[in-house]
Amino acid sequence: MHEALNLVLVILSFTLMMALAIKHSVNRRRQEEMNNVFLEEEAAANNTRRKEIDPGLYYTPNLSAHPPIPEGDPHRVERAASRKMIYFRQPMTNLELKKQYGPQQMETIAHQEENFNEYLKALTNWAVSLHENGKNDEALQILEYTLSLGSEFRNTYKITADIYAQNKNKNALEALHKTASEHHFRDSAIRNHILEYIEGLK
């Protein structure tokens, strides 16, 4: 009886080991195929001829969308706004960008996208300063404009949430939570932090 039971256990163990080995082999082949496809696409993208960047990607700041910039421009908003910047309304991977514009344009695109992020950062810093000085209406005007441009900075969301909470505007908090949950953050940890913060204010 014991020998039969032991035999069954051995067979089951062997079967399980074989199933796991087959699954591992299938997953490895699938991953290898995916890697090969990616390498082929990357090689093709690296051979793409240089193309002019779509003019629709460039963003011209709307200085009328927020209060007048204070004298001295302590947060360098005007300086940041004067730089040439690219605003990706729809996220694009580096591979997609290479295919679209050629690898020669990657440095330019990265630099001008960074200019856009610096503009959003300058706006956020200005709004934080206004909030700290009790000027919530002006701060909120800047923050909502910054959010409309897809800001991914924690403070943009957190200070906006603080003001909504202070104003007991639950509908606005819900809408902000929805915006954060649907936005394509480069770092999902930032999204999770923001969502938890907003949840704590509801």
N, C-alpha and C positions, 0 to 999 in steps of 0.2 A: 504493500500500500504506500509506504513511505517512498519506495524507489519510484513508483509511478508518479507520485506527486512531485518528486524532485525532477523527474524527466520533463513533466509538464512545465515546471518553473524554468528549467533550462531552455526549453523550446520557446517559451514566451519571452524570456530575456534575449535570446538570440534573435527572435523576430523583431523585438523592439529595437535592438541594436542595428539590425539591418535597415529597418524603416528610417531610423535617425541618420544612418550613413547615406542612404539614398536621398533623403531630404537635404542633407548638407551638400551633397554632390550637385543636386539640382540648383540649389541656391547659389552655389559657387559658380556654376556655369552661367546662370542668369546674370550674376554680378559681373562676370568676365565679359559677357556680351554687352552689358550696359556700359562698361568701361571702354570697350572697343568702339562702340558707337560714339561715345563722348569724345574719344581721342580723334576719331575720324572727323567729327564735326568741328572740333577745335582746330585741327590741321586745315580744314577747308576755310574756316573763319579767318585764320591767320594769313591766308592767301587772298582775302577779299581786297579789292582795290579801294583806295581811299575815296570816300564820298563826302559831300558837303553835309553838315549837320542840318537836320530839319529845322527851319526857322521857327516852327511852331513849338519847339522845345524851349526856346529862350523865353525868359520871364522878365517883364518890366515891372518893377515894384509900383504899387498903387499907394503913393504917399498920402493920398486923401482918405485912405481907408482907416487911418488912425489919427490921433491928435497931432498937432504941430510938434515937430521935433524941438526939444528945448535948446536954448542957447548953449553953445559949447558941445552939443551932441555927446554927452558923457558916455553913452553906450554905443557910440559909433554906428548908429543906425543909417545915417545918411551916407557915410563912407561905405558901408556894406552894400547899400542900395545902388551905389554908383558902379559897381562891378558887373561884368558880364556874367550872367548866371543861367544855368539850365535847370528846368523844373520838370521832372518826370511824373506826369499825371498818372501814368500806368507803369508799374515797376518793370525794369528790363534787366536781365542778367548780363554779365560781361560777355558771355558767348553771343547773346542776341545782339548786343551793341557792336561787337566785332563783325558779325554777319551783315549788319545794317550799314555800318560806316567805315569798316576797315580798322585793323589794329593801330594804324597810324594816328587815329583820332582819339584813342583811349585816354591818353594823357590830358588832352584838352577837355574831354568830357568830364573826367574825374575832377580836374581843377575847377571847372565852371559849376559842377554840381556841389563842390565844397563851398564855393562862393554863395550859392543859394542857402546852404545850411548855416553859413556864418550870418547871413541876413536874418534867418529865422531865430538864430541864437541871440543876435543883437536885440531883436524885437522882444524876445522872451525876457531877457535881462532888464530891459526897460520896463516891461509890465511888472516884473517882480519888484522893482524899485518903487513904482507907483503904488502897488499893493501895500508895501511896507509903510508907505507914507499916508495910507488911508484913502488913496484916490482910486477906489475900486471901479468906478464907472469907466474911467479912462483906461485902467489896466485891462478890464474886460473887453473893451473895444479892440485893443491891440491883440489880446490873447485869442479872441474869436477869429480875427483876421489871420493870425498865425496858424491856428488850427485848420482853417479853410485851405491853407497851402500845404497841409500834410505834415506839420511838425511832428517829430518823434521824440522831442525832449520831454523828460519827466516833468520838469517845472511848468511847461506850457499847460499840460493837463492838470497837474496838481493844484496850481494856483487858480486855474479856472474852476476846478471842482470846489476849492475852498470858498470862492466868491459865491458860487451857486448855493452852497450849503449855508453861508451866512445870510443870503437873501431868501433862504428857505424855498428855493426854486427846484422842487423835486423833479419836475418834468425836464428841466434843463440838465439835471444830473443824470437822469435816465438816458437822455439823448447823447450826452458826453460819453457815458459808458458804452452805448451802442457804437458810437464813432470809433472809440478805442478798440472795441472787440472786432470790428470789421476792417480796421486799417491794417495794411501790410507792413508791419514793423520788420526792420532788418534783424532786430534782436527781440526774440519772443519773450525774453526775460523782462524787458522793459514793459511790454504790453501787460504781462501778468502783474507786475508791480503796480502799474497804473490802475488796472481793473480792481485789484485788491484795495487800493487807496480809495477809489471812488465808492466801492462797496461799503467801506468803513464809514463813509459820510452819509449814506442813505438813511 
